[in-house]
Amino acid sequence: MRLISVNVGKVRDNPWKSGADRTGIDKRPVEGPVAVAAPGPKGTGAVGLAGDRVYDVKHHGGDIQAVYAYSQEDYGYWETELGRTLRPGMFGENLTTEGLVVSDAVVGERWRIGADVVLQVTVPRVPCGTFRGWMDEKGWLKTFTAAARTGAYLSVVEPGEIRAGDDITVESRPEHGVTVSTVFRALMTDRSLLPEILTAPELPDETRRQANRRLSQ
C-alpha cells in the first residue's frame, strides 16, 4: 500500500455554491515532502496539509476532516462508469492511494504513512454542489451517492512529513467493522444501518448526533 500522490488545492472561482466564492477542490500533485499537522477546530479554513485550505469553512476543514484520501481502486470504478480518465486529485483528495480501497476503511482505523505520520479514519465524504459542478456530470450527486464510494476523511494523530511513494501501513483496525461507506449509506440512503454505525466508539460526536437525530425522526 502506498501513496501515488500528495495533492494540494489550486484556488479557483466557485460559481457552483452560494456563500463560497472560491474553492480548493482542484487538487494537484506536488513534489517533495509536505508537512502534515492537526489544523484545529472547523471554521478557519485550515486543513492538515501545509499549503492547502478550504473555503466553505462551515462544512469543510478542521481536525475531523484534516486530510481527505481517495483510492486508485475506486477511481478505476469511476473511469469505467464515466468513460473518462480521472487524474489524481480530481475528486479533491489530498492523498491518492494504491493498494487499499479507502471507501472500505473502518472508522477509527489508523494508518502510518512514511516514517512519521499517523492518521485516523473519521468520516466519509458527503458530496456537495461544488463537487457536482466541478465534475460536470449529469446527475452526479445521485450517481456518487448510489455507489457509496466515498473515500475517507482522516484526523492527524502524529504529525510529520509525507511524500509521493511513501508506504502506507494499517497499524490498527477496530473490531466493530463499521466502514466509512456504511456510515455514508446509513446517513444518506439506508436508515436501517443507523444502529450499526452507533456501535463504533470512534464515530465523531458530530456524526453521532446526526445519526441519533435521524433515528428519532
Salt bridges, closest charged atoms under 4 A:
ASP26 OD2 - ARG12 NH1 3.36
ASP26 OD1 - ARG28 NE 2.71
ASP26 OD1 - ARG87 NH2 2.74
ASP52 OD2 - LYS27 NZ 3.67
ASP56 OD2 - LYS17 NZ 2.60
ASP56 OD2 - HIS59 ND1 3.12
ASP74 OD1 - ARG149 NH1 2.77
GLU98 OE1 - ARG2 NE 2.83
GLU109 OE1 - ARG173 NE 2.73
GLU137 OE2 - ARG84 NH1 2.69
GLU158 OE1 - ARG112 NH2 3.48
GLU171 OE2 - ARG112 NE 2.63
GLU202 OE1 - HIS176 NE2 2.87
GLU206 OE2 - LYS42 NZ 3.98
